[in-house]
Amino acid sequence: MLYQCRALELPRLSLQLQDNRVRGIYLFVPFSSILFSRESMNRLELPILWSASDRDLRDLITPLLLEQLPAFEQLEANNKNKYAIVFQKLPHTFITRSENDNVSVEQLKQITKNYYSILSLAFFGWYIQQNPYYLPYLTPQGMETWGTEGYKPILLK
């Protein structure tokens, strides 16, 4: 939320940011609740993949319950192409890593890298290439097949 508060100090400009070349959006732990109104969030009609971590519960930058989920809920309810993925036990940053974690920072980095690689390939493979092969990876059942035990992704839609 600190970044959003700082952004509010910037001069107000009316910018046209729409780009017709963009056909899908993958957001990594985004923040938006202070910067964007419900009306502006409702105008997003593109497929959206929104990722967060349950470790963001105590995160001061983008807390899951105060920032992530309310902002995701602001997206147009009619947008059936929106996905929120919450990763279990994967820290937003390694600053939020718990001392109780049973794996090394390197192992967490590898799990995180694998998840983002799989998700970006599946999301853009389906929405950009229109390849039906990738669609099952964007379902709860599909995520069970590639999630690492103890760090399973949870799909909210």
C-alpha distance (Angstrom), angle and dihedral (degrees) to the residues before:
residue distance angle dihedral
M1 . . .
L2 3.78 . .
Y3 3.82 90.5 .
Q4 3.79 91.2 51.4
C5 3.78 92.3 50.1
R6 3.80 90.1 50.5
A7 3.81 90.4 47.6
L8 3.80 89.9 55.4
E9 3.81 87.5 63.4
L10 3.82 91.2 62.9
P11 3.81 119.4 98.2
R12 3.80 113.8 -88.2
L13 3.79 110.5 -110.7
S14 3.76 128.3 177.2
L15 3.79 103.1 -131.6
Q16 3.78 131.2 175.6
L17 3.79 103.4 -138.4
Q18 3.79 99.1 166.6
D19 3.79 114.3 120.3
N20 3.81 118.0 -176.1
R21 3.81 90.7 -153.2
V22 3.81 90.1 69.2
R23 3.80 109.0 91.1
G24 3.80 101.7 167.0
I25 3.80 139.1 14.9
Y26 3.81 127.7 -141.4
L27 3.79 111.1 -168.1
F28 3.79 120.7 -165.1
V29 3.81 109.7 -154.4
P30 3.81 93.0 -39.0
F31 3.75 128.1 -169.2
S32 3.76 122.9 -147.5
S33 3.80 114.9 131.1
I34 3.80 95.9 107.2
L35 3.80 96.6 34.9
F36 3.80 101.6 46.8
S37 3.78 129.5 45.5
R38 3.78 125.1 -136.7
E39 3.81 87.8 -106.0
S40 3.78 93.0 55.6
M41 3.81 92.2 45.7
N42 3.82 89.3 50.0
R43 3.79 90.5 58.5
L44 3.81 91.4 65.6
E45 3.79 104.2 104.0
L46 3.78 99.0 162.7
P47 3.80 123.2 103.1
I48 3.80 107.5 -86.9
L49 3.79 130.6 -160.4
W50 3.80 109.5 -167.9
S51 3.79 117.2 -172.0
A52 3.79 128.1 -165.7
S53 3.77 139.8 155.6
D54 3.78 131.2 -123.4
R55 3.81 85.0 -133.1
D56 3.79 86.2 69.1
L57 3.81 87.0 78.2
R58 3.80 88.3 91.0
D59 3.78 96.2 28.8
L60 3.78 113.4 119.9
I61 3.82 94.3 -157.5
T62 3.81 102.4 55.1
P63 3.81 110.5 -1.8
L64 3.80 112.5 -161.5
L65 3.80 98.2 -133.4
L66 3.80 98.5 37.3
E67 3.79 101.3 36.9
Q68 3.81 115.6 10.4
L69 3.79 105.3 45.8
P70 3.83 97.3 39.1
A71 3.81 90.7 50.3
F72 3.82 91.4 48.2
E73 3.80 89.2 50.2
Q74 3.81 89.4 55.7
L75 3.78 90.6 66.0
E76 3.78 112.6 103.9
A77 3.78 110.5 -78.9
N78 3.80 88.9 -141.1
N79 3.81 90.7 62.1
K80 3.80 99.5 100.1
N81 3.79 89.8 176.7
K82 3.78 96.7 73.2
Y83 3.77 123.8 108.2
A84 3.79 131.2 -177.4
I85 3.77 114.9 -162.7
V86 3.80 118.5 -167.2
F87 3.78 113.9 -165.4
Q88 3.78 117.0 -146.6
K89 3.80 116.7 -128.1
L90 3.80 95.2 -12.0
P91 3.79 109.7 126.0
H92 3.79 121.5 -128.7
T93 3.78 86.4 -131.2
F94 3.74 129.4 -3.3
I95 3.79 87.6 -105.4
T96 3.83 87.2 73.0
R97 3.81 92.2 49.2
S98 3.79 112.3 126.3
E99 3.78 122.4 -126.0
N100 3.83 85.7 -134.4
D101 3.81 92.4 66.2
N102 3.79 110.6 120.7
V103 3.79 93.9 -151.3
S104 3.76 132.9 69.2
V105 3.78 125.7 -106.5
E106 3.81 88.0 -108.7
Q107 3.82 91.6 54.9
L108 3.82 90.9 49.1
K109 3.80 90.1 49.4
Q110 3.81 90.7 52.1
I111 3.82 93.6 48.0
T112 3.82 89.9 48.3
K113 3.80 92.8 47.4
N114 3.82 91.1 49.6
Y115 3.80 92.2 49.6
Y116 3.78 94.4 49.8
S117 3.79 92.0 45.3
I118 3.81 92.7 51.1
L119 3.80 93.8 44.0
S120 3.79 96.1 46.7
L121 3.80 91.6 47.0
A122 3.82 92.5 47.9
F123 3.81 95.5 42.5
F124 3.78 97.2 46.7
G125 3.80 93.0 34.9
W126 3.79 88.4 59.7
Y127 3.81 101.5 36.2
I128 3.80 100.3 35.2
Q129 3.80 103.6 29.3
Q130 3.83 94.3 29.3
N131 3.81 88.0 -138.0
P132 3.85 108.3 160.0
Y133 3.82 90.1 -155.8
Y134 3.83 88.8 80.6
L135 3.81 100.0 48.1
P136 3.85 96.4 84.4
Y137 3.82 89.5 59.3
L138 3.80 88.2 64.1
T139 3.80 93.8 59.9
P140 3.82 129.6 84.4
Q141 3.82 89.5 -113.3
G142 3.79 91.8 50.6
M143 3.78 92.1 49.3
E144 3.78 89.9 54.8
T145 3.81 88.6 62.4
W146 3.80 96.0 56.2
G147 3.79 105.0 27.4
T148 3.81 118.4 109.4
E149 3.81 113.3 -118.5
G150 3.80 109.6 -97.7
Y151 3.81 91.8 17.1
K152 3.79 102.0 63.8
P153 3.80 118.8 160.8
I154 3.79 117.0 -123.1
L155 3.80 116.7 -145.8
L156 3.81 118.8 -145.0
K157 3.76 116.1 -176.9
